Amino acid sequence: MSMRPYQRGLAMVFTGIVFLSFDGLLVRLAGTDGWTIVFWRGVFMFCALGLVSCLRNRLATLRSHPVASLASAVLLGLISGLFVLAIMHASVANVVVILSSAPLFAALFSRLFLHERVPYRTVIAIAACMVGMLLVFMGSETGGMLSGNLYALAAAAAVGGNLTLLRRYPTIDRIPLIAGGGILAAVVALPMASPLALGGQSYGVLALMGLVQMPLATVLINNATRYLPSAEVALFYLVETVLGTLWVWWLLGEAPSTASLLGGSVIIMALLVHAWLGLRREGHNAMNYEGSTQ
């Protein structure tokens, strides 16, 4: 049985966020400076997705909306670079918590620019998740991390803006946009990077990020905007707050506080309830449609 559009969107964004949640861990394991990570990750993403775009002739939709396509590529490049720089200047827990404010920006931009009504369930879920975010934030060290926090906040705004833009132009192919964002980030980072001064393990981690983890995450998340409002897609970035913290805790020993664990539980519960309500409403709509056609 094929999935309905809402179910397909949920599956895509959730799977994409799970892949994305390894980002902080891989940045730590790369063992080099932020600009070098941004450069190599961007180059690898461009190689992987640029090749797919050329082989499958997926550039045609960009020509019909050149300004929107360029804007999205720039925002994607900003998101990639800002996230890495934030991780290099602040704790992973801090960064993913601040990044979880993306739904607020997405809801605001959708309302302002798309005149898209934000469902009450999404507003309530965002409010509940913000409570969870505050609890996580209480368990994080914040002294001396202002620049990292600001990078993370700017990344959250860019995420909300890009998801809203893609919602406005659903026919634009996401894959060449992501490839373009990767190469733009690499070009900007190159003057500050040291791309040839790494060990073999660092290159392996960066290749894993740029060729597998980030392409899969960004393609799935950005394609989910075809089926879900941008505010709902952004809401799932809150899952990264929990998973991203857990990965570095289990594997690198960056243990979160009790407040962080409690806040993460609030976030996960809010998302589960939100998804359940959305699926139930989708089911009611399908039943009403079938009844009206009989």
Secondary structure, 3 states (H helix, E strand, C coil): CCCCHHHHHHHHHHHHHHHHCCHHHHHHHHCCCHHHHHHHHHHHHHHHHHHHHHHCCCCHHHHHCHHHHHHHHHHHHHHHHHHHHHHHHCCHHHHHHHHCCHHHHHHHHHHHHHCCCCCHHHHHHHHHHHHHHHHHHHCCCCCCCHHHHHHHHHHHHHHHHHHHHHHHCCCCCHHHHHHHHHHHHHHHHHHHCCCCCCCHHHHHHHHHHHHHHHHHHHHHHHHHHHCCCHHHHHHCHHHHHHHHHHHHHHHHCCCCCHHHHHHHHHHHHHHHHHHHHHHHHHHHHHHHHHHHHC
